[in-house]
Amino acid sequence: MIVQIPVSLRKNFSDLFSGQTDTMIQSCLQGFHGTFWTDHPKDPSCGRILCGDFCFLGGDASASGAKELIRQLDCPLGQKILIFVPSSPEWEALLRETYGDQLVWSRRYGLKKEDVFDRSWLKSLISSLPEGYRLQQINAELYEPILAQGWCRDFVSNFSPESFALLGLGFVVLKGKEIVAGASSYTRYRDGIEIEIATRKDQRQQGLAAICGAALILECLNRGLYPSWDAANPVSLHLAQKLGYHFSEEYPVCFLSFDANAH
């Protein structure tokens, strides 16, 4: 039987995820986001963190409760996909054994967490905003319009309006009253944020995402927060490198669709 660990005790289980650097793990262990489950409340062998669309697996994949951790999911109703992040070849093998061809495998690209940003360069990017567009920090008035649009809802989706005002941070580019690009906090942890960045399809190739990313990075640095970035694809990796990040490693992830899976 697997058990859910309350926020106040999560820090006691951090050893299950030692060596994993994704900030969403910290977001959960520190009580900002997500849920934490393990196979035993006092003598755990393996654990699972669900944070946003991601599921992080840690500990011993051969433990008796490991398969239950990846089968008995507690995702919010209406969630369409879950992205598993296995921490070892053994977890990869267990996922393949459990879900087979229901999974779609891909790669993500980790970036080093280091303060090497060229603030002058970032400011010059912001100043390149095309005529007819406006850069604005996300505020209470923008929360619902952002949440209502599928392409950008993750700028705020892991926060309530109140928690975003307190803990979230982001910028969007507006064309008239329409949101056309943005960079925001997908999640928050004690020392920083995990960045979510996107541009509406019909507004790409104008540098709008770079402008929003530059503004967000600068604001994070001004507030003493680290703007963590993990790239979902080579395009995101290239943009991150343009903004000053350095590549660390690529790693496997897999997508489970809930279209045909009740949970």
HELIX and SHEET records of a PDB file:
HELIX    1   1 VAL A    7  PHE A   17  5                                  11    
HELIX    2   2 THR A   23  LEU A   29  1                                   7    
HELIX    3   3 ALA A   66  ARG A   71  1                                   6    
HELIX    4   4 PRO A   89  TYR A   99  1                                  11    
HELIX    5   5 GLY A  100  GLN A  102  5                                   3    
HELIX    6   6 ARG A  119  ILE A  126  1                                   8    
HELIX    7   7 ALA A  140  LEU A  147  1                                   8    
HELIX    8   8 ARG A  153  PHE A  155  5                                   3    
HELIX    9   9 PRO A  161  LEU A  167  1                                   7    
HELIX   10  10 LYS A  201  GLN A  203  5                                   3    
HELIX   11  11 LEU A  208  ARG A  223  1                                  16    
HELIX   12  12 PRO A  234  LEU A  243  1                                  10    
SHEET    1   A 8 VAL A   3  GLN A   4  0                                        
SHEET    2   A 8 THR A  35  THR A  38 -1                                        
SHEET    3   A 8 CYS A  46  CYS A  51 -1                                        
SHEET    4   A 8 PHE A  54  GLY A  59 -1                                        
SHEET    5   A 8 ILE A  81  VAL A  85  1                                        
SHEET    6   A 8 PHE A 247  SER A 257 -1                                        
SHEET    7   A 8 LEU A 103  LEU A 111 -1                                        
SHEET    8   A 8 ASP A 230  ALA A 231 -1                                        
SHEET    1   B 5 ARG A 134  GLN A 137  0                                        
SHEET    2   B 5 GLY A 170  LYS A 175 -1                                        
SHEET    3   B 5 GLU A 178  TYR A 189 -1                                        
SHEET    4   B 5 GLY A 192  THR A 199 -1                                        
SHEET    5   B 5 TYR A 226  SER A 228  1                                        
END                                                                             
